[in-house]
């Protein structure tokens, strides 16, 4: 039996709402990529009877079969559960400054409201 340390290395699970329809690109050879953002909300109490809501936006990218399924099934406002891995990368912007990005590379998702569709990487 493998230990949890060996099984779980870089795993992200999010439940939230799509901020916009997925943007899909197709590359040479037909490989697809879908990119979108997901908002997660957390409500917490502070002080006496006061509440605050914190919204975090997460950049998500999907490749191949999962990208095609995301393009078909996901629309702005959908509530979804997704799983993937966290990726950090950087690039040089047109103005020469170095930019840093953290995003989730999605491996599977489930639409939570209005459909029981499930997509998973092959």
N, C-alpha and C positions, 0 to 999 in steps of 0.2 A: 504494500500500500504506500502511495506517495504522500508526503507530508504537504500540508497547506502551503508551506513556504515554496515548494517546488511547483505547485499547481497555480498559485496566484502570484503573478509578478507585476503585471501592469494591466489592471482591469478597472474600467470605469463603468458605472451604471448611473444613468440619469433618468428622471421622469420630469417632463416639462412640456411646454407648448412651443410649436414652431413659430418663429418670428416672420418667416416669409416662405414662399414656395421654393423648393430646391432648385438651384441653378445647376444645369447639367451640361457637361462638355464631353465630347467624344473625340478620342485620340486615334491616331493611325492604328490600324488593326482592329478597330471597333471597341477598344476598351473605354468604358464610361467612368466618369467621376461626377458625383453629386455633392454640392456644398450648400449648407444651410445653417441657421442658428437656432438654438433651443434656449428658452428662458426657464429657469427654475426659480421658484418662489419659496421663501421661508418666512414664517410669521413667528415673532417671539415677543414675550412680555418683558417690559422693563418698568421700573417705578411702580406706582400704585394704580393698577388698572389701565396702564397704557400699553399699546401694542405698536409694533413697527414691522413693516414688511420689507424684506430685502430681496431684490431680484438680481440674479446673476445670469449673464448671457454666455453661452458656450458655443464656440465654432465647431461644426461637425462636418466631416468629409467621409464619403463612402465611395468604394471602388467596385467595378465589375458588376456582378449579379445584384449585389445589395444596392448599388447606385441605381441600377435600372428599376428595381422594385421601389426604391424611395421616390424616384421620379414619377412612377405610376400612382403610388398610394398616398403620398404625403402632400398636404396643402397647408398654407398659412393658417395658424390657429389650432391645428390638430394637436391633441394631447397624446404624447407617445412615451413609451419606455424604450430605452436603448442601451446597448452594451457595446463596449469597444475598448480601445487602449488610448492612453494619453501620449501625444507626440509634441515635442518641442522642436522648433526649427527657426532659422533666421534667414534673412535675405537683405540685399542692398536695394533701397528704394531709388527711384529715378533721380532724387535730389542728392544721392550719395550717402544718406544716413542708413545705419544698420537698423533693421526692424526685427522684432522677435515675436513669434506666434506660438501659442499653445492651443492645440485643437484635439478633438476626439476623432479617432479613426474608427468609424462605426462598423461592427461586425454583424449585428442583428438589431432588429427593432420590432416593436409591436404597437399598433395604433390602439389607444385605450378607449376612445369614445367613438361610437358609430361603426366600428368594425373590429372584428377579431382577427384580422389578417396578421400573420407573422412572417417575417422575412429573415433568413439566416444565410450567412456566407456558405458557399458550397465547399 
